[in-house]
Amino acid sequence: MDPVQLWNAIKEELRESISTGFSFANYVDTLTPLQVLENKNNTVTLHLSTNHEQVADEWLNPSSSYYLAFMQAAMTATMKLYGQPTFIVPSVTYISPQPTSLFEVPATDAAPEQQNATDTSPVAADFVTQSILNPEFRFETFVSSDENREAYAVAQAVADNPGTQWNPLLIYGGVGLGKTHLMQAIGNKVLENNPNAKVKFITTEDFINDFTEALRRGQKETEAFKREYRSTDLLLVDDVQFLAGKEKIQEEFFNTFNAITRENHQIVLTSDKLPKEIPGLEMRLVTRFGQGYSANITKPDLPTRVAILRNKSDQENLNIPNDVIDEIAAAVDTNVRDLEGVFNQVAGKLRFASQPVTVDTARDILETMNFKRQRAITIPIIQDTVAKFFDVTVQDLNGKKRNKEIVVPRQIAMYLARELTQDSLPQIGRAFGGKDHTTVMHSTEKIDNAIENDALLADQVQKIREELSN
């Protein structure tokens, strides 16, 4: 089999099953056929390469939409080419891109030596991170809880009218809750509305590495780096908390931020906490990050977890019983990433096991992954536990008394609510008698600092944690 002919035939079939826009262009059209190898089990492997690491990672997953679409497309393509269907497996290898010019240099009739002498265009585009969005991260695939509906609505508004309001948009919350999904959904929507828009998605680590490499290479490359980043229509930056403590990087990010927003272009950021809670982040960045809109993403509640699992089941055309979905949703209350991890294990059992998936099957998988049905720790449970520990009432914690016997337990309860739940600062404040979110922030900071120097207080907080875990 000729690898180029085979791949072209499969690509034509894939056009019918994968959207021809951003998804096909980045995850299919960028692949280069290398060779075809026959395997001992009467299957064939088509080896392909890509210059995009994220693309290779996506194709490594046998349950991804691209991998599954390829298998079906290959059967159809080989039937048309050779008269009989052949089972073909894709193998995509990441190959680091070779240095290329960041900017097109018009050809001239000058001699090569003369061109080299006068050419000042920066080269080394290989040090600039390639930006690829996950096409599955769309608004349609983001299941929003009631608490996250506001963040979802603001993200949609930004995608429809980037650069006009809420700039920057900061999405903050714990690990695995869908911040990156919502941020990339904005990028995908902007590209859907305007395919010519320059959208750049990076992690903060990418920005740090790109800038450091540009400085190492010299002045031309540093200027090329600045043009690359500052000319974007939409800049998406993941995990900005990692800017903390890096003064030189923060200065460059500050200048990049100003250049983009000055042109009324949009910036979207994610972080694990509010900018003012990030130690080592310069005040000018705290101010800039807070000048737009800060949207909190919280842990999904039980109905939302059920909806997420049913949504994924429908997307992958799997008939997972409702009692199995309910069992998983009740046991995995940490974050969306863990929830999807368990789902993938169940989906694998359903596809490849000879017996149907039952609640017992789900429980075995959950136990293997250290999940089990457990009582969720909520603010009322924390309030009740703290009140009993300090021999006060929940009404005291939620009231306005300012004596030390009440204030310290109240601050500890707020501290533990911030630590052990995914509730936002405003939500915690409302649960404590309608207090302002700044009061919650002050209380958590006060206890956090006091624990370092007060052994008795640290011991009390730890004992309450243990009581809650039991």
For each residue, the residues with C-beta under 8 A, 3 or more apart:
1: 5 6 36 44 82
2: 5 6 36
3: 6 7 33 34 35 36 46 47
4: 7 8 33
5: 1 2 8 9 81
6: 1 2 3 9 10 33 36 46 77 78 81 88
7: 3 4 10 11 31 33 46 48
8: 4 5 11 12
9: 5 6 12 13 77 78 80 81
10: 6 7 13 14 46 70 73 74 77 88
11: 7 8 14 15 28 29
12: 8 9 15 16 77
13: 9 10 16 17 72 73 74 76 77
14: 10 11 17 18 24 28 69 70 73
15: 11 12 18 20 24
16: 12 13 73
17: 13 14 69 72 73
18: 14 15 23 24 27 28 65 66 69
19: 22 23 24 135
20: 15 24 25
21: 24 25 191 192 195
22: 19 25 26 133 135 188 191 192 195
23: 18 19 26 27 28 135
24: 14 15 18 19 20 21 27 28 29
25: 20 21 22 28 29 30
26: 22 23 29 30 52 55 132 133 135
27: 18 23 24 30 55 58 59 66 135
28: 11 14 18 23 24 25 31 66
29: 11 24 25 26
30: 25 26 27 50 51 52 55
31: 7 28 48 49 50 55 92
32: 48 49 50
33: 3 4 6 7 46 47 48
34: 3 47 48 49 93
35: 3 47
36: 1 2 3 6 44 45 46 47
37: 44 45 47
38: 43 44
39: 42 43 44 45 89
40:
41:
42: 39 87
43: 38 39 87 88 89
44: 1 36 37 38 39 86 87 88 89
45: 36 37 39 88 89 90 91
46: 3 6 7 10 33 36 74 88 89 90 91
47: 3 33 34 35 36 37 91 93
48: 7 31 32 33 34 59 90 91 92 93
49: 31 32 34 92 93 94 95
50: 30 31 32 55 56 59 92 93 94 95
51: 30 94 95 96 97 130
52: 26 30 55 56 94 130 132
53: 56 57 94 130
54: 57 58 132 134
55: 26 27 30 31 50 52 58 59 92 94 132
56: 50 52 53 59 60 92 93 94
57: 53 54 60 61 94
58: 27 54 55 61 64 66 134
59: 27 48 50 55 56 64 66 67 90 92
60: 56 57 92
61: 57 58 64 67
62: 67 68
63: 67 68 316 344 347 348 351
64: 58 59 61 67 68
65: 18 68 69 136
66: 18 27 28 58 59 69 70
67: 59 61 62 63 64 70 71 90
68: 62 63 64 65 71 72
69: 14 17 18 65 66 72 73
70: 10 14 66 67 73 74 88 90
71: 67 68 74 75 87 88 89
72: 13 17 68 69 75 76
73: 10 13 14 16 17 69 70 76 77
74: 10 13 46 70 71 77 78 86 87 88 90
75: 71 72 78 79 85 86 87 88
76: 13 72 73 79 80 85
77: 6 9 10 12 13 73 74 80 81
78: 6 9 74 75 81 82 84 85 86 88
79: 75 76 82 83 84 85
80: 9 76 77
81: 5 6 9 77 78
82: 1 78 79 86
83: 79
84: 78 79
85: 75 76 78 79
86: 44 74 75 78 82
87: 42 43 44 71 74 75
88: 6 10 43 44 45 46 70 71 74 75 78
89: 39 43 44 45 46 71
90: 45 46 48 59 67 70 74
91: 45 46 47 48
92: 31 48 49 50 55 56 59 60
93: 34 47 48 49 50 56
94: 49 50 51 52 53 55 56 57
95: 49 50 51
96: 51 126
97: 51 100 125 126 130
98: 126
99: 123 124 125 126
100: 97 123 125 126
101: 104 105 121 122 123 125
102: 121 122 123 124 125 128 224 227 228
103: 121 122 224 227
104: 101
105: 101 119 121
106:
107:
108: 115
109:
110: 114 115 118
111: 114 115
112: 115 116
113: 116 117
114: 110 111 117 118
115: 108 110 111 112 118 119
116: 112 113 119
117: 113 114
118: 110 114 115
119: 105 115 116
120: 220
121: 101 102 103 105 220
122: 101 102 103 220 221 223 224
123: 99 100 101 102 220 221
124: 99 102 127 217 221 224
125: 97 99 100 101 102 128 224
126: 96 97 98 99 100
127: 124 210 213 214 217 221 225
128: 102 125 210 224 225 228
129: 202 206 207 209 210
130: 51 52 53 97
131: 199 200 201 202
132: 26 52 54 55 201
133: 22 26 137 184 187 188 191 199 201
134: 54 58 137 184
135: 19 22 23 26 27 138 188
136: 65 141
137: 133 134 141 142 180 181 182 184 185 188
138: 135 141 142 185 188 189
139: 142 152 155 156 159 185 189
140:
141: 136 137 138 181 185 311 315
142: 137 138 139 152 178 181 182 185
143: 300 304 307 308 311
144: 148 149 151 152 304
145: 148 149 298 300 301 303 304
146: 149 301
147: 298 301 423 424 427
148: 144 145 151 152 178 297 298 300
149: 144 145 146 152 153
150: 153 154 295
151: 144 148 154 155 171 182 295 296 297
152: 139 142 144 148 149 155 156 182
153: 149 150 156 157
154: 150 151 157 158 166 169 293 295
155: 139 151 152 158 159 169 171 182 183 185 186 268 295
156: 139 152 153 159 160 189
157: 153 154 160 161 165 166
158: 154 155 161 162 165 166 167 169 186 266 268
159: 139 155 156 162 185 186 189 190 193
160: 156 157 189 193
161: 157 158 164 165
162: 158 159 186 190 233 234 265 266
163: 167 233 261 263 264 265 266
164: 161 167 264
165: 157 158 161
166: 154 157 158 169 292 293
167: 158 163 164 261 264 266 267 291 292
168: 257 261 266 267 268 269 288 289 291 292
169: 154 155 158 166 186 266 267 268 269 292 293 295
170: 240 268 269 270 271 274 275 289 290 292 293 294 295
171: 151 155 179 182 183 268 269 270 271 295 297
172: 179 270 271 272 273 274 294 295 296 297
173: 177 179 272 296 297 298 422
174: 177 272 297 299 335 422
175: 272 335 337
176: 334 335 336 337 338
177: 173 174 297 298 299 300 335 336 422
178: 142 148 181 182 297 336
179: 171 172 173 182 183 238 270 297
180: 137 183 184 238 270
181: 137 141 142 178 184 185 336
182: 137 142 151 152 155 171 178 179 185 186 297
183: 155 171 179 180 186 187 201 236 238 268 270
184: 133 134 137 180 181 187 188 201 236
185: 137 138 139 141 142 155 159 181 182 188 189
186: 155 158 159 162 169 182 183 189 190 234 236 268
187: 133 183 184 190 191 199 201 234 236 268
188: 22 133 135 137 138 184 185 191 192
189: 138 139 156 159 160 185 186 192 193
190: 159 162 186 187 193 194 197 199 233 234 266
191: 21 22 133 187 188 194 195 197 199
192: 21 22 188 189 195
193: 159 160 189 190 197
194: 190 191 197 233
195: 21 22 191 192
196:
197: 190 191 193 194 233 234
198: 231 232 233 234
199: 131 133 187 190 191 232 233 234 236
200: 131 229 232 234 235 236
201: 131 132 133 183 184 187 236 238
202: 129 131 206 207 210 235 236 237 238
203: 206 207 237 238 239
204: 207 208 237 238 239 240 241 242 243
205: 208 209 239 242
206: 129 202 203 209 210
207: 129 202 203 204 210 211 229 237 249 253
208: 204 205 211 212 242 246 249
209: 129 205 206 212 213
210: 127 128 129 202 206 207 213 214 225 229
211: 207 208 214 215 225 249 252
212: 208 209 215 216
213: 127 209 210 216 217 221
214: 127 210 211 217 221 222 224 225
215: 211 212 222
216: 212 213
217: 124 127 213 214 220 221 222
218: 221 222
219: 222 223
220: 120 121 122 123 217 223 224
221: 122 123 124 127 213 214 217 218 224 225
222: 214 215 217 218 219 225 226
223: 122 219 220 226 227
224: 102 103 122 124 125 128 214 220 221 227 228
225: 127 128 210 211 214 221 222 228 229
226: 222 223 229 230 255 256 259
227: 102 103 223 224 230 231
228: 102 128 224 225 231
229: 200 207 210 225 226 232 235 256 260
230: 226 227 256 259 260
231: 198 227 228
232: 198 199 200 229 235 260 265
233: 162 163 190 194 197 198 199 265 266
234: 162 186 187 190 197 198 199 200 265 266 267 268
235: 200 202 229 232 256 260 265 266 267 268
236: 183 184 186 187 199 200 201 202 268
237: 202 203 204 207 240 267 268 269 270
238: 179 180 183 201 202 203 204 270
239: 203 204 205 242 270 271 272
240: 170 204 237 243 269 270 271 275 289
241: 204 244 271 272 273 278 281
242: 204 205 208 239
243: 204 240 246 249 250 253 278 281 285
244: 241 278 279 280 281
245: 279 280
246: 208 243 249 250
247: 250 251 282
248: 251 252
249: 207 208 211 243 246 252 253
250: 243 246 247 253 254 281 282 285
251: 247 248 254 255
252: 211 248 249 255 256
253: 207 243 249 250 256 257 285
254: 250 251 257 258 282 284 285 288
255: 226 251 252 258 259
256: 226 229 230 235 252 253 259 260
257: 168 253 254 260 261 267 285 288
258: 254 255 261 262 288
259: 226 230 255 256 262 263
260: 229 230 232 235 256 257 263 265 266 267
261: 163 167 168 257 258 264 265 267
262: 258 259
263: 163 259 260
264: 163 164 167 261
265: 162 163 232 233 234 235 260 261
266: 158 162 163 167 168 169 190 233 234 235 260
267: 167 168 169 234 235 237 257 260 261 292
268: 155 158 168 169 170 171 183 186 187 234 235 236 237
269: 168 169 170 171 237 240 289
270: 170 171 172 179 180 183 237 238 239 240
271: 170 171 172 239 240 241 274 275 278 289
272: 172 173 174 175 239 241
273: 172 241 277 278
274: 170 172 271 277 278 290 294 425
275: 170 240 271 278 281 285 286 289 290 294
276: 286 290 441
277: 273 274 441
278: 241 243 244 271 273 274 275 281 286
279: 244 245
280: 244 245
281: 241 243 244 250 275 278 285 286
282: 247 250 254 285 286
283: 286 287
284: 254 287 288
285: 243 250 253 254 257 275 281 282 288 289
286: 275 276 278 281 282 283 289 290
287: 283 284 290 291
288: 168 254 257 258 284 285 291
289: 168 170 240 269 271 275 285 286 292 294
290: 170 274 275 276 286 287 294
291: 167 168 287 288
292: 166 167 168 169 170 267 289
293: 154 166 169 170
294: 170 172 274 275 289 290
295: 150 151 154 155 169 170 171 172
296: 151 172 173 424 425 426
297: 148 151 171 172 173 174 177 178 179 182
298: 145 147 148 173 177 422 423 424 427
299: 174 177 333 334 335 421 422
300: 143 145 148 177 304 305 308 335 336 339
301: 145 146 147 304 305
302: 305 306 329 330 333
303: 145 306 307
304: 143 144 145 300 301 307 308
305: 300 301 302 308 309 328 329 332 333 339
306: 302 303 309 310 325 326 329
307: 143 303 304 310 311
308: 143 300 304 305 311 312 329 336 339 340
309: 305 306 312 313 320 325 328 329 339 343
310: 306 307 313 314 325
311: 141 143 307 308 314 315
312: 308 309 315 316 340 343
313: 309 310 316 318 319 320 325 343
314: 310 311 317
315: 141 311 312
316: 63 312 313 347
317: 314
318: 313 347 350 351
319: 313 350
320: 309 313 324 325 346 347 350 357
321: 324 325 357 358 359
322: 325 326
323: 326 327 359
324: 320 321 327 328 346 357 358 359 361 362
325: 306 309 310 313 320 321 322 328 329
326: 306 322 323 329 330
327: 323 324 330 331 359 362 363 366 373
328: 305 309 324 325 331 332 339 342 343 346 362 366
329: 302 305 306 308 309 325 326 332 339
330: 302 326 327 333 373
331: 327 328 342 366 371 372 373 374
332: 305 328 329 338 339 342 366 371
333: 299 302 305 330 374 376
334: 176 299 338 339
335: 174 175 176 177 299 300 338 339
336: 176 177 178 181 300 308 339 340
337: 175 176 340 341
338: 176 332 334 335 341 342 371
339: 300 305 308 309 328 329 332 334 335 336 342 343
340: 308 312 336 337 343 344
341: 337 338 344 345 369
342: 328 331 332 338 339 345 346 365 366 369 371
343: 309 312 313 328 339 340 346 347
344: 63 340 341 347 348
345: 341 342 348 349 365 369
346: 320 324 328 342 343 349 350 357 361 362 365
347: 63 316 318 320 343 344 350 351
348: 63 344 345 351 352
349: 345 346 352 353 357 361 365
350: 318 319 320 346 347 353 356 357
351: 63 318 347 348
352: 348 349
353: 349 350 357
354:
355: 361
356: 350
357: 320 321 324 346 349 350 353 361 362
358: 321 324 361 362
359: 321 323 324 327 362 363
360: 363 364
361: 324 346 349 355 357 358 364 365
362: 324 327 328 346 357 358 359 365 366
363: 327 359 360 366 367 372
364: 360 361 367 368
365: 342 345 346 349 361 362 368 369
366: 327 328 331 332 342 362 363 369 371 372
367: 363 364 370 371 372
368: 364 365
369: 341 342 345 365 366
370: 367
371: 331 332 338 342 366 367
372: 331 363 366 367
373: 327 330 331
374: 331 333
375: 381
376: 333
377: 381 382 420 421 468
378: 381 382 421
379: 382 383 417 421 423 427 428 431
380: 383 384 394 431
381: 375 377 378 384 385 468
382: 377 378 379 385 386 413 416 417 420 421 468
383: 379 380 386 387 394 397 398 413 431 432
384: 380 381 387 388 394
385: 381 382 388 389 464 467 468
386: 382 383 389 390 397 409 412 413 416 464
387: 383 384 390 392 393 394 396 397 409 413
388: 384 385 391
389: 385 386 409 460 463 464 467
390: 386 387 405 408 409
391: 388
392: 387 396 397 405 406 409
393: 387 396 397
394: 380 383 384 387 397 398
395: 398 399
396: 387 392 393 399 401 406 409 410
397: 383 386 387 392 393 394 406 409 410 413 432
398: 383 394 395 431 432 433
399: 395 396 406 433
400: 433
401: 396 406 407
402: 406 407
403: 406 407
404: 407 408
405: 390 392 408 409
406: 392 396 397 399 401 402 403 409 410
407: 401 402 403 404 410 411
408: 390 404 405 411 412 457
409: 386 387 389 390 392 396 397 405 406 412 413
410: 396 397 406 407 413 414 432 443
411: 407 408 414 415 443 444 446 447
412: 386 408 409 415 416 447 460 461 464
413: 382 383 386 387 397 409 410 416 417 432
414: 410 411 417 418 428 432 439 440 443 444 447
415: 411 412 418 419 443 444 447 448 461
416: 382 386 412 413 419 420 461 464 465 468
417: 379 382 413 414 420 421 423 428 431 440
418: 414 415 421 423 425 428 440 444
419: 415 416 444
420: 377 382 416 417 465 468
421: 299 377 378 379 382 417 418 428
422: 173 174 177 298 299
423: 147 298 379 417 418 427 428 431
424: 147 296 298 427 428 437
425: 274 296 418 428 429 437 440 441
426: 296 429 430 437
427: 147 298 379 423 424 430 431
428: 379 414 417 418 421 423 424 425 431 432 437 440
429: 425 426 432 434 435 436 437 439 440
430: 426 427 434 435
431: 379 380 383 398 417 423 427 428
432: 383 397 398 410 413 414 428 429 435 440
433: 398 399 400
434: 429 430
435: 429 430 432 439 440
436: 429 439 440
437: 424 425 426 428 429 440 441
438: 441 442
439: 414 429 435 436 442 443
440: 414 417 418 425 428 429 432 435 436 437 443 444
441: 276 277 425 437 438 444 445
442: 438 439 445 446
443: 410 411 414 415 439 440 446 447
444: 411 414 415 418 419 440 441 447 448
445: 441 442 448 449
446: 411 442 443 449 450
447: 411 412 414 415 443 444 450 451 457 461
448: 415 444 445 451 452
449: 445 446 452 453
450: 446 447 453 454 457
451: 447 448 454 457 458 461
452: 448 449 458
453: 449 450
454: 450 451 457 458
455: 458 459
456: 459 460
457: 408 447 450 451 454 460 461
458: 451 452 454 455 461 462
459: 455 456 462 463
460: 389 412 456 457 463 464
461: 412 415 416 447 451 457 458 464 465
462: 458 459 465 466
463: 389 459 460 466 467
464: 385 386 389 412 416 460 461 467 468
465: 416 420 461 462 468 469
466: 462 463 469 470
467: 385 389 463 464 470
468: 377 381 382 385 416 420 464 465
469: 465 466
470: 466 467
